[in-house]
């Protein structure tokens, strides 16, 4: 998932899809790239389960998959909680050291 999010084109595609499903043609409009290149980006997004596509006739439509986005969000929340806790411990330790230094002087 993070590999897929590392590219600005793919992030732009995800932003567009956050407004609702879109066809390949609609997704291609803002980009000046060949269709095979766009399809490669869409393939990376689909392989990482960030999007899902459905083909009806000759039209392929993409939409976001909420489960993978939620898993990524949960991972960031866990990491932030972990680092917040560690920084609070460091802050307490430094305050304790400062109080000890002030007590000696």
SVG drawing of the C-alpha trace seen along z (x, -y; Angstrom):
<svg xmlns="http://www.w3.org/2000/svg" viewBox="-22 -27 48 34">
<polyline fill="none" stroke="black" stroke-width="0.4" points="0.0,0.0 2.7,-2.5 4.6,-1.8 1.4,-2.7 1.0,-5.9 4.6,-6.9 3.8,-8.2 2.1,-11.7 0.1,-10.5 -1.4,-7.6 -2.2,-9.9 -4.0,-12.2 -6.0,-9.3 -7.0,-8.4 -8.0,-12.0 -10.3,-11.9 -11.8,-8.6 -12.5,-10.0 -15.2,-12.0 -16.8,-8.9 -16.2,-6.1 -14.7,-7.1 -14.1,-5.6 -10.7,-5.2 -11.4,-8.1 -12.4,-10.4 -9.3,-9.4 -7.1,-10.1 -8.4,-13.6 -6.1,-15.6 -2.9,-13.7 -0.8,-14.2 0.3,-10.6 -0.3,-7.7 -3.2,-5.4 -0.8,-2.4 1.1,-4.5 -2.2,-5.4 -3.3,-1.8 0.0,-0.8 -0.7,-3.3 -4.2,-1.9 -2.7,1.6 -0.4,0.7 -3.4,-0.8 -5.5,2.3 -2.7,4.7 -2.3,2.9 -6.1,3.2 -6.6,-0.6 -9.0,-0.5 -11.2,2.0 -12.4,2.0 -15.4,3.3 -15.9,3.7 -19.3,3.3 -19.2,3.6 -16.1,1.6 -16.1,-0.7 -14.0,0.0 -14.9,-1.9 -12.6,-2.3 -13.6,-3.0 -11.9,-3.2 -11.8,-0.3 -12.4,-1.5 -10.9,1.5 -7.3,0.9 -7.5,-2.8 -8.8,-2.1 -5.9,0.4 -3.4,-2.4 -5.1,-4.9 -5.0,-2.5 -1.3,-1.9 -0.6,-5.7 -2.7,-6.1 -0.7,-3.2 2.6,-4.7 1.6,-8.2 0.4,-6.8 3.7,-4.9 5.8,-8.0 3.7,-10.3 4.2,-8.0 7.9,-7.8 8.2,-11.6 6.2,-12.1 8.6,-9.7 11.6,-11.6 10.0,-14.9 9.4,-13.5 13.0,-12.3 14.5,-15.6 12.3,-17.5 13.5,-15.1 17.1,-15.7 16.7,-19.4 15.1,-19.4 18.0,-17.3 20.5,-19.8 18.7,-22.7 18.6,-20.9 22.4,-20.6 23.1,-24.2"/>
</svg>
